Amino acid sequence: MTTLDHKIDFAVVLSVTKANPNGDPLNGNRPRQNYDGHGEISDVALKRKIRNRLQDMGESIFVQSNDRKADSYGSLRERADANPELEKVLKTKNVSSDEFARIACQEWIDVRSFGQVFAFKAEKGAGVSVGVRGPVSIHTATSLDPIDISSIQITKSVNSEPGASRGSDTMGMKHRVDSGVYVFYGSINTQLAEKTGFTNEDAEKIKRALVTLFENDASSARPEGSMEVHKVYWWEHQSKLGQYSSAKVHRSLLIERLVEEPKKFEDYMFSVQPLDGLKVEILDGI
C-alpha cells in the first residue's frame, strides 16, 4: 500500500427529515443551531459516523462507541495495552512518542485518519502523552437554510420501580428537525498522511464511508431513512500540495434555490464550477 501522494478535497450533501441529527446536551438535546437559525452537525458527530462505517467494513477502530464495541475492552487504555507492541512501549521508562504514534497509526485506521491524543497515567512504566495529527479534516455540517424544530412531550406507560405510581414527572421531551438539507466539506492533507502512514487505499475507504454515512445508524432520534446522503463530491488533485486551495475548491460547489422556501433536496440545484486541471467525481448516496 502506498502513502497518499495527492491532495483530496470533498463535499457531502445530506438531508434530514423528522429526525434529530445531532442533539446539543447543553440545550436539552435540541438539534444544534447557530445564531442565524441554521442547523448544524458537529465534526465530532460526523467523524463518529465515519468510524462506525469503517468498523462495519471490518476495519480496526481505536475509538469505539460502547454500544458498538467489537472487543471486550472497557477503556482506551485497555485497548492500547492489548496491542503487544504498544504494551511493550508503555512499560519502558522513557516512552518514545514517535514509536508510540507509529504503532498506533499502523494498528488503527481512525488514528491515522483523524489523529488522536493518547494521555495515559503511569503504571508499571512511564506515563504517556502523545498527540497524533491526522490528515483528514472535516468541517461542521450546516443547513443551507434555517431549520424548523418541532418539540413533542412524551410519557412512559410503565413503571420503572415496583409500586411506583405514574405521574406527570414521567414526562419528557423529544425534538426533531422537520426537514433540512445540510452540506459539509473536508480535505485530506498529504504531508500529515506521510506522518501517519495514511494510504491511497485508506482514502478510498473514507470515500465509501461518506457515501454510506447513515447506514446502520438508526436510533429513536434518527429513524431508518430519516437521514440520507444525496451526493458526495470528490476532488483529487494532481500533486501533494494541490493545484488550488481547499477554500477555492469547496466554493466551486454552486447551490441554487429553486423555490422561495426550500425544504428538501429537490428544492435545490447543485452544480460544480470547473477548475482547470481538476476533475471532480460525483457519487450518489445509496
KOLNU-468515 format. One record per residue (C-alpha): x, y, z. Coordinates in pm, 1 decimal. Each point is the difference from the previous one (the first is absolute). Layout:
N
> c1,c2,c3
> X,Y,Z
...
This chain:
286
> c1,c2,c3
> 0.0,0.0,0.0
> 133.9,341.2,-98.0
> -23.1,312.9,213.0
> -245.8,258.6,-132.9
> 189.6,199.4,-262.2
> -256.8,261.1,-102.2
> -226.4,244.5,180.0
> -372.3,-77.4,19.4
> -298.2,228.2,66.1
> -358.1,-110.8,41.7
> -353.9,120.8,71.1
> -309.1,-188.5,113.2
> -366.0,99.0,-45.5
> -245.2,-165.3,239.3
> -358.9,45.1,109.0
> -184.4,-36.5,329.6
> -370.8,-80.4,23.1
> -173.2,-14.2,338.8
> 316.3,-94.1,188.6
> 247.5,142.9,248.5
> 331.1,-15.8,-188.8
> 215.7,122.7,289.1
> -147.7,96.8,335.9
> 160.3,268.5,216.1
> 33.3,-126.5,360.9
> 34.7,359.0,122.7
> -338.2,89.9,-150.2
> -228.2,-285.1,104.9
> 125.4,-217.4,-288.1
> -169.1,224.8,-256.6
> 146.0,-21.7,-350.7
> 300.6,227.4,-28.5
> -54.8,343.5,-153.3
> 219.3,304.3,-53.6
> -113.8,353.2,84.1
> -144.2,44.1,-350.1
> -231.7,-297.2,46.1
> 192.4,-233.0,-230.5
> 32.4,-358.5,116.4
> 339.0,-148.3,80.1
> 155.0,-345.6,37.0
> 334.1,12.2,179.1
> 316.8,-133.9,-159.0
> 32.9,-232.8,300.8
> -339.3,-157.3,-74.7
> 91.2,-42.6,-367.7
> 330.5,-166.2,87.5
> -186.6,-233.2,234.7
> -222.5,-112.7,-286.6
> 300.2,-47.8,-230.1
> 170.9,-209.9,268.9
> -315.4,-211.7,29.9
> -14.3,-57.6,-374.3
> 370.3,-92.4,-13.6
> -60.4,-241.3,286.6
> -289.5,-154.3,-196.0
> 247.2,-49.7,-286.7
> 218.9,-207.6,228.8
> 261.8,266.2,73.0
> 179.2,20.3,335.9
> -129.3,302.4,196.8
> 158.4,144.5,314.5
> -279.1,233.7,116.4
> -300.5,-233.6,2.4
> -344.9,83.9,136.3
> -94.9,-205.5,304.4
> -314.0,-127.9,-175.1
> 198.9,-108.2,-308.1
> 311.1,-149.3,154.0
> 160.2,-279.6,-196.2
> 209.2,-106.8,299.3
> -32.3,-33.2,376.6
> 211.8,300.1,101.9
> -165.5,259.0,221.4
> 241.0,287.0,-59.8
> 245.1,138.5,-252.8
> 287.4,-89.1,232.7
> -105.9,-365.2,2.8
> -25.1,-2.2,-378.2
> 347.5,149.7,-29.8
> 144.7,-245.0,254.0
> -144.0,-290.3,-199.0
> 237.6,82.1,-285.5
> 324.6,-187.3,78.9
> 223.4,262.9,-160.0
> -170.2,290.2,177.1
> 0.9,-186.0,330.4
> 374.1,-47.2,-33.9
> 48.8,371.9,-67.0
> -224.3,96.5,292.6
> 205.7,-211.6,238.8
> 325.8,175.0,-83.2
> 122.8,277.9,226.2
> 47.8,249.3,-281.8
> -290.7,-31.1,-238.9
> 88.2,90.3,-359.7
> -282.5,220.3,-129.7
> 94.3,-59.2,-363.1
> 9.2,-377.2,43.2
> -329.2,2.4,190.1
> -166.9,209.0,-272.5
> 140.8,-220.7,-278.0
> -140.2,-318.7,154.6
> -340.1,156.8,75.1
> -35.0,136.7,-354.4
> 94.5,-336.1,-146.8
> -256.2,-182.2,215.0
> -309.8,225.1,-19.8
> -138.0,170.7,-310.4
> -179.8,272.6,198.5
> 325.4,101.9,168.2
> 187.9,36.9,-327.8
> -303.1,176.1,-154.3
> -121.7,244.6,266.2
> 286.1,-4.0,248.9
> -30.3,-68.9,371.8
> 122.2,125.4,336.6
> 138.6,-280.4,217.3
> 19.4,109.4,363.1
> 49.2,-293.4,237.6
> 109.8,3.5,362.4
> 320.1,-169.1,104.8
> -33.7,-358.0,117.6
> 286.6,-246.9,-27.7
> 198.0,224.2,-232.0
> -16.7,370.9,-74.9
> -316.0,194.6,-75.2
> -68.5,88.2,-360.0
> -127.3,316.3,-165.6
> 14.1,-29.3,-377.1
> -186.7,211.9,-252.8
> -52.4,-118.8,-356.8
> -125.0,243.5,-266.0
> -207.2,-172.6,-265.1
> -17.5,95.5,-369.0
> -382.0,-15.7,-29.5
> -167.5,324.2,107.8
> -377.1,50.0,-2.0
> -206.5,316.5,38.8
> -321.1,28.6,198.2
> -302.3,-80.2,-218.8
> -231.5,299.4,-38.6
> -350.7,13.8,-143.1
> -44.3,208.1,-313.3
> -296.8,183.4,150.8
> -134.3,52.6,353.2
> -165.5,-310.0,142.6
> -329.9,-48.0,180.7
> 18.0,-203.2,320.5
> -303.7,-183.1,139.1
> -18.4,-100.3,365.5
> -242.5,-256.9,137.4
> -69.0,-122.9,350.8
> 30.0,-370.9,69.0
> -110.4,-219.1,290.5
> 76.3,-356.8,92.9
> -276.6,-252.6,51.8
> 180.8,-222.7,250.8
> 154.3,49.6,342.1
> 374.0,-18.4,44.0
> -23.2,-123.0,360.8
> -257.8,-231.4,163.7
> -277.8,182.2,182.5
> 78.4,335.9,-156.9
> -285.6,201.6,-141.3
> 24.6,159.5,-339.9
> -29.8,377.6,20.4
> 75.6,315.4,-191.5
> 367.2,-25.8,97.4
> 35.7,-292.1,-241.0
> -37.3,235.7,-294.4
> 289.6,84.5,-227.9
> 67.2,188.4,-321.2
> 108.8,-104.6,-347.3
> 125.5,245.4,-259.0
> 40.6,-40.9,-372.8
> 81.0,189.7,-317.6
> -307.4,-12.0,-222.8
> 207.3,24.5,-317.4
> 332.1,142.6,-104.0
> 286.2,-37.6,-247.8
> 353.3,16.0,141.7
> 343.9,23.3,-161.8
> 341.0,-68.8,148.9
> 347.2,19.9,-146.0
> 330.0,-169.4,66.7
> 356.5,-49.3,-117.7
> 280.4,-254.9,19.2
> 350.2,142.0,48.7
> 293.9,-189.5,-151.2
> 265.7,133.1,237.7
> -187.0,-133.7,301.8
> -81.0,-318.3,-192.7
> 373.5,-64.8,-31.5
> 40.3,31.0,376.1
> -286.6,-235.9,89.4
> 39.2,-245.6,-289.2
> -343.9,84.9,-145.8
> -19.8,-172.6,-340.3
> -184.5,36.6,-330.0
> -198.8,-307.7,103.0
> -98.1,172.0,325.7
> -129.2,296.8,-200.7
> -222.6,-233.5,-202.1
> -138.6,-143.4,323.2
> -79.7,349.8,127.2
> -181.7,69.2,-328.4
> -206.9,-318.1,37.5
> -81.1,93.5,359.7
> -127.2,342.7,-109.8
> -227.4,-148.7,-265.9
> -155.7,-238.6,254.8
> 24.5,235.1,299.2
> -339.5,-73.2,156.6
> -22.7,-372.2,-63.5
> -34.0,-202.5,320.8
> -43.5,327.6,193.2
> -369.4,-11.7,91.2
> -117.6,100.1,346.5
> -307.8,143.0,169.1
> 120.8,350.1,-89.0
> 97.1,-101.5,-354.7
> -248.9,-255.6,-136.8
> 103.5,-210.0,-298.2
> -15.6,211.0,-315.2
> -20.7,336.7,176.1
> 365.2,83.6,-76.4
> 119.2,-31.4,-358.9
> 318.5,75.4,-192.6
> -94.0,131.5,-345.5
> 332.4,98.2,-155.9
> 370.7,-35.2,72.6
> 233.7,227.7,-196.1
> 358.3,-129.4,-8.4
> 287.3,206.3,-143.4
> 341.0,-167.7,-44.2
> 283.5,243.7,-71.1
> 301.0,-89.9,-213.7
> 262.9,93.4,258.1
> 70.1,-19.9,370.9
> -78.9,366.9,62.9
> -283.3,13.2,-252.5
> -66.2,236.6,-289.2
> -248.1,207.0,201.9
> -68.7,86.4,361.6
> -267.3,-203.6,177.1
> -206.9,315.2,46.6
> -11.0,63.3,-376.4
> -85.2,-363.1,-72.4
> -281.0,-1.1,255.6
> -137.9,326.3,-142.4
> -17.1,-162.7,-343.7
> -306.6,-192.6,121.5
> -282.1,234.2,-104.4
> -343.9,-20.4,159.9
> -313.3,157.9,-146.5
> -340.2,17.3,170.7
> -282.8,-104.9,-231.6
> -288.8,107.0,227.8
> -51.2,289.4,237.6
> 5.9,-213.2,313.8
> 202.6,-313.4,-77.5
> -45.3,-292.5,237.5
> 121.4,-312.6,-180.1
> 287.2,-104.8,-225.0
> -209.8,37.9,-316.8
> -56.8,368.5,84.2
> 366.4,74.5,-76.0
> 218.4,-32.1,-307.0
> 364.3,-97.1,52.0
> 272.5,54.2,-257.7
> 378.7,15.7,-4.9
> 191.2,291.6,-147.7
> 283.4,-149.5,-210.2
> 354.8,55.8,121.4
> 270.9,-38.7,-262.3
> 188.1,-328.0,42.5
> -214.4,-122.8,290.4
> -268.6,-261.9,-55.8
> -280.9,-77.1,239.7
> -155.9,-341.5,59.8
> -368.3,23.2,93.9
> -146.4,-296.8,185.3
> -361.9,-62.4,93.2
> -88.2,-116.0,348.0
> -135.3,-353.9,20.8
